[in-house]
Amino acid sequence: MNLLLAEVAQATQRLADAGVPSPRNDAEELAAFVHGVKRGELHSVKDSDFDARYWEVIARREQREPLQHITGRAYFRYLELQVGPGVFVPRPETESVVGWAIDAVRAMDVVEPCIVDLCTGTGAIALALAQEVPRSRVHAVELSEDALVWTRKNVAGSRVDLRQGDALTAFPDLDGQVDLVISNPPYIPLTEWEYVAPEARDYDPELALFSGEDGLDLIRGLERTAHRLLRPGGVVVIEHADTQGGQVPWIFTEERGWADAADHPDLNNRPRFATARRALP
């Protein structure tokens, strides 16, 4: 075992003792970041090339600063995104939400599907859809100027039409023309603040986390936005907390112009997102 791998083993224990959920992964990821190699190449770093700054970044992670803030990057499906303070760090759970949306758009058999991403944050969802549905027209909106600093970096050079604004009033020029509306909105109840992981509670923007006493305030508003934007037969996809399974589909009722409202599980078989179809006339 070389010096770096021995230090990684010690760092793993320190991160585990600090309550970091994935200590080995993070210890290796930070070692690779500091030494400018891939995780699978850590064994090739010479002992003389060990960089003591490794322990500086481990100390930051011990304080529960997000791994992605330290490295400045986050991975989402086939993307590498720039992230940092002021923007919500995309989570792996959202990848399954996007996967369902991609399948739904492809099944529509529309030549150039129109897609809207509400509360885009880093732009992860919009960029993934633009990349994996090549002829799609993807539009995204974000309210926070702090978040937009990162969104603009990520979407630069892409086909994504990015706008700043309120998701509830966004894209009036697209009313009735959209094939799919997708969103990972804030959905944590204000009453759950103390139970939120430090990485999110202390570093992610509150605007991207909390939404009223039951966490569903913004989703209720997005229901009207989605209905306004979608063409008849168009689909909405909304991520929610695993504890909100069964609640969100009831927001998309037949009385409000929806059909086929349903919940879907993530890869851990926990309810993760709801979908509905705008009813035909």
Buried (B, 14 or more C-beta within 10 A) or exposed (E): EBEBEEBBEEBBEBBBEBEBEEBBBBBBBBBBBBBEBEEEEBEEBEEEEBBEEBBEBBEBBBEBBBBBBBBEBBEBBEBEBBBBEBBBBBBEBBBBBBBBBBEBBEEEEBEEBBBBBBBBBBBBBBBBBBBBBEEBBBBBBBBBEEBBBBBBBBBEEBBBBBEBEEBBEBBEEBEEBBBBBBBBBBBBBBEBEEEBBBBBBEBBBEBBBBBBEBBBBBBEBBBEBBBBBBBEEBBBBBBBBEBBBEBBBEBBEEEBBBBEBEBBEBEEEEBBBBBBBBBEE
